[in-house]
Amino acid sequence: MKLPRRNFLQLAAGAAALPAVSCVAWAQAYPTRPVRIFVGFPASATPDIVARLVGQLLSERLGQPVVIENRPGAAGNIATEAVVRATPDGYTLLLANGANAISATLYEKLSFDFIRDIAPVASIGSAALVLVTNLSFPAKTVPEFIAYAKAKRLGQSPLSCSFHFIMLALCPYFSMSLWT
């Protein structure tokens, strides 16, 4: 079958324009109902305050209510599991933080895979952690602190606090374990 040049050019132009037209034609309004942000920490904790500030701005911008749901416990894993089990429709969000990354390596039997099951949407903040001590503390440098921590077995109790997580992250550098 011989296709006239004019028909060929019309088909080619139509095929080239089709992806742009389909994106515009199929766009749907979002959101049409309230959006929920899950926070894995109790009310008035820093992640809760951040979620409420972000929620207020999102509500103003989207024209829909944004509801903050605190599900504290298990280092944020309860809230994360609730989001993983929710319908993936963009109406359920998680305010994730460093505890989520730590949990992925700390807990062996989670019912979800944080990397596989959670999709990042936006980075809304960051925090720096600084190692400081009292002036009377014997260690004045990081190598001295490592030596002191090894000698005194610092970080040996399994506490659920930022210090414990920091010590856990530093263990490979100390060549030590928090559980022995």
C-alpha positions in Angstrom: 0.0 0.0 0.0 1.4 3.4 -1.0 0.7 6.2 1.5 0.6 9.7 0.0 3.1 12.1 1.5 0.5 14.4 2.8 -1.3 11.6 4.7 2.0 10.4 6.1 2.9 13.9 7.4 -0.5 14.3 9.0 -0.2 10.9 10.7 3.4 11.7 11.9 2.4 15.1 13.3 -0.6 13.5 15.0 1.5 10.8 16.5 4.1 13.3 17.8 1.4 15.5 19.4 -0.6 12.6 21.0 1.5 12.3 24.2 1.1 16.0 25.0 -2.6 16.1 24.3 -3.3 12.9 26.4 -1.6 14.4 29.5 -3.8 17.4 29.4 -6.9 15.6 28.5 -6.7 13.0 31.3 -5.7 15.3 34.1 -8.0 15.0 37.2 -8.7 17.3 40.0 -6.7 16.6 43.2 -7.5 16.5 46.0 -11.2 16.0 46.1 -11.3 15.0 49.8 -9.1 15.5 53.0 -5.5 14.5 52.9 -4.0 12.7 55.9 -0.4 13.0 57.2 0.7 10.3 59.5 3.3 11.1 62.2 5.1 8.3 64.1 5.6 10.4 67.2 3.3 11.9 69.9 1.7 15.3 69.7 4.0 18.3 70.4 7.1 16.3 69.4 9.2 18.0 66.7 7.8 15.8 63.8 4.3 16.6 64.9 5.0 20.3 64.9 6.6 20.1 61.4 3.6 18.1 60.1 1.1 20.6 61.5 2.9 23.5 59.9 3.2 21.7 56.5 -0.4 20.5 56.8 -1.6 24.1 57.3 0.3 25.3 54.2 -0.9 22.3 52.1 -4.5 22.9 53.2 -4.3 26.5 52.1 -2.7 25.6 48.8 -4.9 22.6 48.0 -8.2 23.9 49.3 -8.9 20.8 51.2 -8.4 19.9 54.9 -5.1 18.2 55.9 -5.5 16.0 58.9 -2.5 15.1 61.1 -2.8 11.6 62.6 -0.3 10.8 65.3 0.5 7.1 65.6 3.4 7.0 68.1 5.3 3.9 69.0 7.9 1.5 67.7 10.2 4.3 66.5 7.7 5.4 63.9 6.9 1.9 62.6 3.3 2.0 63.6 2.6 5.1 61.5 4.7 3.8 58.6 2.8 0.5 58.6 -0.5 2.4 58.5 0.6 4.4 55.4 1.9 1.2 53.7 -1.5 -0.5 54.2 -3.4 2.6 53.0 -4.8 2.8 49.5 -2.0 4.3 47.3 -4.1 7.2 46.1 -2.1 10.2 47.2 -4.4 11.0 50.1 -2.3 9.3 52.8 1.2 10.7 53.5 3.9 9.9 56.0 6.2 12.4 57.7 9.3 10.3 57.6 12.5 11.1 59.4 15.8 9.5 60.4 14.1 7.0 62.7 12.5 5.4 59.6 15.9 4.8 58.0 17.3 3.4 61.2 14.3 1.1 61.7 14.9 -0.4 58.2 18.3 -1.7 59.4 17.5 -2.2 63.1 14.4 -4.3 63.0 14.6 -7.7 61.3 10.9 -8.5 61.1 9.0 -5.5 59.8 5.8 -6.1 57.9 7.0 -3.6 55.2 10.1 -2.7 53.3 10.6 1.0 53.7 12.6 1.4 50.5 10.1 -0.7 48.4 6.8 0.4 50.0 7.3 4.2 50.5 7.8 6.7 47.7 9.5 10.0 48.6 7.5 13.0 47.6 9.4 16.0 49.0 12.2 16.9 51.4 10.8 19.5 53.9 13.7 19.8 56.2 17.0 18.5 57.6 18.8 18.6 60.9 22.4 18.4 61.9 23.6 16.4 64.8 26.6 17.6 66.7 28.7 15.6 69.2 29.2 17.7 72.3 30.3 17.0 75.9 30.5 18.9 79.2 33.8 20.8 79.5 34.8 18.5 82.4 34.4 15.3 80.3 37.8 13.7 79.8 37.5 13.2 76.0 38.3 16.3 73.9 38.5 14.8 70.4 36.5 12.2 68.5 39.3 9.6 68.8 39.4 10.2 72.5 35.7 9.8 72.8 35.8 6.5 70.9 38.5 5.2 73.2 36.5 6.4 76.3 33.2 4.8 74.9 35.0 1.5 74.3 36.6 1.5 77.8 33.4 2.5 79.6 31.1 0.6 77.3 28.9 3.6 76.6 25.6 3.0 74.8 25.2 -0.6 76.2 21.6 -0.2 77.2 19.0 -0.6 74.5 17.2 2.7 74.9 14.9 4.2 72.3 16.4 7.6 72.2 18.4 9.7 69.7 21.6 9.1 71.6 21.1 5.3 71.3 20.5 5.6 67.6 23.6 7.7 67.2 25.7 5.3 69.1 24.3 2.5 67.0 25.3 4.3 63.8 28.8 4.9 65.2 29.3 1.2 66.3 31.1 0.2 63.1 33.6 3.0 63.7 34.1 1.9 67.3 34.4 -1.8 66.3 31.9 -2.6 69.1 28.4 -3.8 69.5 25.7 -2.3 71.6 24.2 -5.7 72.5 27.1 -7.5 74.0 
